[in-house]
Amino acid sequence: MRGTQRRSLTTRILRTRILRTRILTTIIALLALQLGSLVAPAYACGCGAMIPDAAERIGVDREESAVRWDGSTETVVMRFRVHGNAKRAAWIMPVPSRADVSLGDPALFDELDRLTEPEERDRFYFWPRSDDWPFADDDMDGAGAAPPGAGAGVGVVGRERLGPFDVARLTATDPGALGDWLRTNGFELPERLTGALQPYVERSWEYVAVRLAPQEQDAVLSGELTPLRIAFASPELVYPMRLSRLAKTAQSLGLYVLADHRMEPRSPIGGDRPEVTFAGRIDRPEGAVAALAGGGPVHLTVLEQEFPNPGRIDDDHHLRTVADTPYREVVYTDRLLTIGGGIPAWLATVGGGALLATAATLLAVRASRRRRDPAPGVRSAV
């Protein structure tokens, strides 16, 4: 008896030590994760670069963009969801020609989401599953986020204040001069970004530099930022992505494309294969979608893409026209097949079969008894 008690006590002590070790390991891992997030800035985003002030950090959780291209003019409306402790940050986007910048309509993306939401269908199954009676736990409830002057080599085309954005439209003949201009204006420019800008300088692209600052004093940049609308002339539908290769963490891109036909990227440019989640013609767009589309019918394509290793991004997205094949995602809800007043079909089938078997047995017994019982008025011989 004493030996059994000792073994039980030893087992409890070992379990307690293992539990303490696991708790300590978890705490250390969480602290390391927190420390890593404080010292590793995430300053790149899908179509440009987020640059916080020194000693601050900002990360882009997700970038959503709606792009309208009519064959000669491209309009990009961008919305970012960010996190971090930055009170100010810069955002840079290369554009192939002179750009007009204004605030976007915050309702645009909600309207696009409603237009492209998946179709919901029910899918029925016959036999009960683990969360159905009689296997389900009774406790389950059924519940099955005045500007400084430009330096040499940089031209300031325009400078305006748009809500929380201080927007500068720039030209540059070399990336180093552009970096000097940004530093002079109070922004920290990672050295690697200078080299990443070289391909755009060689093609004589221009730049939209945006300084983001919350309107509330001492507030930090967090959550969804006000959309920004940028329009420029372009003979092809191009979405700048090259600067995203500087990102320290995986990137996620959601792209709504409004054009005369269905549009898809020519290549994955170093990310996962772009996924089409919606494609279809919108005959009568309304509200913010109509304002972006120009009021007439338009073909809408929705693309989702993940970039697990941003360093592999090697180009901008160049989109091309493809066949206007419609597509909409279908989301299935699995439901137990029932009949009548909600009776499970399997129960009715099994129960009905049992009843038939019972009835057949009773009929057989009754027939057997009738054969054994003498007819009325007839006595058995003794």
N, C-alpha and C positions, 0 to 999 in steps of 0.2 A: 504493500500500500504506500509506504514511504517512498519507494523507488518511483512509483507512478506519479506521486506529487512532485518529486524532484524534476522528473522529465517534463511535467506540465509547466512548472515554474521556469525551467530553462528555455522552453519553447516560447513562453511569453516574453522573457527577457530578450531573446533573439529577435522576435517580431518587433519589439519596441525599438531596438537598436537599428533595425532595417528601416523602420518608419522614420526615425530621426535622421538617418543618412539620406533618405530620399527627400525629406523636407529641406535639409541643408543644401543638397545638390540643386533643387529647384530654386531656392533663394539665390544661390550663386549665379545660376543661369539667368535669372531675371535681372539681377544687378548688372551682369555683363551685357545683356541686351540693352538695358537702359544706357549704360556707359557708351556702348557702341553707337546708339542713336544720337548721342550728344556730340560725339566727336566726328561722325561721318556725315558731312553735308550732302544733301540730295538736291542739287541745283538744276538738274536737267529735266525737261518735260518733252512731250511728244513733238512739238513743232518749234521749239525754241529753247531758251535756257533761263531758268529761274536763278537769280543771283542775289543772295541775301547780303546784308551788311556784315562787316567783320564780326566774329564771335557770335553770330546768330545762324540759325539753320532753318531751312524750309524744305519740305518734301511734297511732291505732287502725287497724291494718291490715285488720281484719275484725271484724264483729259478727255473732254467731249467737244467735238467740233461739227458744225453744220456748214457744208460747203455748197454754194450755188455757182454753177458754171453754165453760161449761155453760149459758149463757143468762142467768146472773145474777152469776157470779163469774169473774174473769179471773186466771189465774196465769201469770206471765212468768218464765222461767228464761233468764238471759243469760250468754253467755260471750264474752269479748273476747280478741283477739290483739293485743298492743301492742308498741311499740318506743320507744326513747328513753333518756334518762339520768336520768329522774325516780326519786327514792327514795320519794316520796309524791305522791299526787294525789287530787283530789276528783272525784267523779262524781255528777251530779244527774239525777234522773228525775222529771218531773211525773206525778202519778197523779190520777184523777178522784175518788178517795175514800180513806178511811183504809186504810193498807197494813200488811200483816204481812210481815216480811222474815226470811229464813233462808238458809242455805247450800244450793245446789243439788247434785244428784248428778252428779259428774264423768262417770259412765258414760252419762248420758242421751243426749248427742249422738252418741257412738259407736253406741249402739243404734239411734238414729234413722237414722244413716247406713246401717247394715246393712239396715234395713227398706226403705229407699228407694233402694238402689243400683240403677243402670241394668241393664237386661237386656242380656246379651251375646249377639250372634249373629255367625255367620260369613257372609261374603258372598264368593262365588267369582267369579273372572274367568278367561277362557280364554287370551288371548295374554300372553306374559311381559312384565313391566315392567322398569324400569331396575335394580331390585334383585334381579331373578330371573336365573337362568342362561338364556342365555349372556352376559347383559349385566352381571351382578353382578361387583363387585370381589372377588377371592378373599380379600382382607385383611379384609373386613367380617365382624364377629362376629355379626351378626343383631340387635343391639340397635337395631332400626329407628330441699314444705315446713314524875278527877272533872271532866266537861265544863263549860265556861263557861255561864253563864246566857244566856238569849235576850234580844235587844234588843227595843225597842218595835216592834210590828208583826209579830213572829215568835213563833210558839209551838212549843216542843219537845214533841212528842207522846211520843217515846220515844228512847232512846239505848242501844245495845248493841254489844258487841264480838262479831263473828262471824269467827273465823279471822283472815285478814289484813284484814278490813273493820271499820271503825268506822262504824256506821250511825246516822244521826240522821233521825228522821221529823219533818217540819216542816210548819207552816202559815205562811202569809204573807199580809198584807193589801196589801202593795205590794212590787214587785220590788226597790226600793232598800233596804228594810229587810232583805230576804233577802240582798242583796249585802253589807250591813254585817255581818250575822251570820257569813257565810262568811269575810270578811276578819278579823273578830275571832277566829275559830277557826283562823287560820293559812293560809287559802287565798287565792290571787290570783284575783279574779273579773274577767274581761274586761268592760269597760264595755258592749260591745255585747250581752252576755248579759242585762243588766238589762232592756233593751227587749224582748228576745226572750221574756222570762218574762211580759210584760204580759198576753197573751191568756189564760194560765193563771190569773193572779191575778183577772182579770175573771170567770172561770168558777168561781172559788172552788176550784180544784184544790189538792191538797197535794203535798208533795215528799219524795222519798227522797234524802237527801244521804249519800254514802258516801265515807269517807276510806280510801284504799288505801295500805297500807304493807307491804313485804315483811317476813316474820318474821325473816329473817336480817339481821344488822346490816350496814349499808353496801351491801346488795343493791339493784339497780335493778328497776323494773317492766318486765318483758320476757317475751315469749312469751304462752302462754295463761293467763289468770287463772282462779282458782276460780269456778265458776258461782255466781250469786246468784239467789235465788228471791224474787219479790215477788208477793203476792196481794192483790186488792182487789175490791170490788163494782163491777160495771159492767153497765148494761142493754144495752150493745152492745160488740162486740169492737173496741177501739181500741188502736192501737200508737203511742205518742208518738214523733214524728219532727221536730217543728218546730225544736227547738234545733240540729238538724244543719245548718241553713242557715249556721251560723257556722263550719263546717269550712273549712280552707284548702285541703284536698286532696280528691280524689274519694273517695266513700264507697261501700262495698259492704255489702249487707244480705242475710243468709240467714234466712228465717223459716219455722219449722215450726209449723203451726197444727193443733191437735187440737180438734175440735168434733163436733157431731152430724151435720154435713153439710160438704160442700166449701165452703171460704171463699176469697174473693178480694177484693183492695182495690177500693174504688169508683173510684179514680182513681190515676194515677201520682204525684201531688202534686209535680210538678216534676222527677222523675227519668225514667229510661228506663222503658219499659213493663214492669211486673212479669212475670216468666216463671215459669210453673208447670212444675216439673221432676218432680213426683210428685203423684198424687192417688189415693187409694184407701182402702178400709175395712180397718181392722185388727180382726179379730174377737176375737183372743185376745192382747192385748198382754201383755208380760212385763217383769219387772225394773223399771228406772227409768221406762220408758214407761208401764207399768201403774200405777205410783205416781202419775204425773202425770195420767193419764187417769181415775183413779178405779177402775180394775180392770175396767171393762166395755168393750165394743166402742166404737170411736171412728173417726171419719173423719179421715185425715191428709192435709193439703195442704202441699206444700213450695214456697216462693216464693223466687226470686232477683231482686234488683234492683240496678241500678247508678245512682249519682248523680254523673255527670261534673261537674256544676256545682251543688254543694250550696246555693249562694245562691238557687237557684230553688225550693227546697223551701218550700211555702206552707201546709202543713197537716200534721196527724197522719194516719196510716193508719186509715181506717175500713173494716172488712171486712164483707162481706155474704155471705149464703148464695146459692150457685148450684147448678145441676144436679150431681148426684153422678156425673158422668162420670169413670170411672177413666182414669188416664194414668200411664205409666211410660216414662222415656227408654230408648231402644235405642241401644247402642253397637256399631257394626259393626267387625269385623276382616276386612280384605280378605285372601283367601288364593288362591293359584294353584290352579286345578282340576287334580286328579291322579286317576289310576286305578291299579288293581292295587297294586303295591308302592311307590307314590309316584311313578310315572312321570307327568310333565306330560301332560295330555290333548292339548295342542297338538302335542307331540312325537310322541305315539302316532298322532295323526290325520295329521300331515304324513308321519311315517315310514311309517305304514300305507299311505297313498296312494302313497308312493314305491315301497313293496314291491309293491303291486298293479300299479302301472305297469310295474315291472321284470318281474314274473311274466307280465303280459300280453305284454310284448315278447318274452320267452323263448318263450312258447307260440306266438306268431306266427312267430318264427324257426324253431322246430322244425317247425311245420306247413309252412312254405315249403320247408324241406329235404326233408320227406317227399314233397312234390309233385315235387321235382326228382330225387330218387333213384329208380332203376328198381326194380321189384318183384323179389324173390329168384327166381333161375332164369331171368330174362329178360335177354337181351343186347341191347345197343343195336345198331342197324344201322349198318354202316360205309359 
